[in-house]
Amino acid sequence: MAAQFILHHYDASPFSEKVRVMFGLKGLAWCSVQTPNMMPKPDLVPLTGGYRRAPVMQIGADIYCDSQVILAEIERRAPQPAAIHGDDWALNLWADRLFFQATVPIIFAEVGHMTPQAFLDDREKLSGRPFDIEAMKRAAGPLQGQWRAQAGWLEQGLEGRAFLAGDTPALADVAAYMNVWWLSRALPQTAARLLAGFRHVDAWRQRMADLGHGDRREMSGAEALEIARTAEPAPPPPHDGADPLGLEPGAPVQIMADDYGRDPIAGRLVAANASEVVIARAAEGLGTLHIHFPRAGYIAVPAT
């Protein structure tokens, strides 16, 4: 039986857009569970043990946290057309960190005054630092220059080719498209100004939009929880016996992001390797769930 992909997301989420575009690239069917863009998230955190960032992907009783491990799992389960090449991951991390960090202040410098205070308070708790709109306004000017410089790299990379990887789209395109999509959606006039003269990027972003989002069907959070309750986790990935931290299956561990949203998630280690860390948690009313995190960008340590 084919995997049932369930994506817990919200439509304005840029990181969720990466996953939605990957579904379109692969021509996959998937179920959409709309999760709030701020806490509380009563249908999500029971699955994740407290992880609250969007997106989260669910396949039965396996829960995938962070777009990095989500995209890798989609590729593993639906390998054709091939979309991930080794060096794509480096570009993905650039898009998630440097390009994203330039995009955030540019957007909120213009829309921050219209943003509900509850959302700003939520993002302060998520990041662990002030969500300072005035500081973003001061930074937005210089960062627009940085944003255009990074978009210029895409313009150079697209010269003479339809996609960054060549004739067909790949993870490099999906990752780079995220910030272009987000800025264009939030501030179309600003995006047009920062992309002025970048004809290759302009044609490429239309090709990326034309990939669509696959075959999307809406599902309630209650339905997704019931699927988790009645499922068993799939066999785990292999464990790396040479793990540099000496992590061993069965040992209690904690894992958290290394940038923001650092709430530690506790469980017993199922497997750890160079790509991901999998922990098991006994969730009340749901049974045992396996929660997957990427290794890059996350810290996994023995629980004390």
PyMOL commands that set and color helices and strands:
alter all, ss='L'
color gray80, all
select helices_A, chain A and resi 14-26+45-48+67-77+88-114+117-127+133-157+171-186+188-194+199-210+221-230
alter helices_A, ss='H'
color red, helices_A
select strands_A, chain A and resi 5-9+29-34+56-59+62-65+215-218+252-257+265-272+276-283+287-294+298-302
alter strands_A, ss='S'
color yellow, strands_A
deselect
rebuild
show_as cartoon
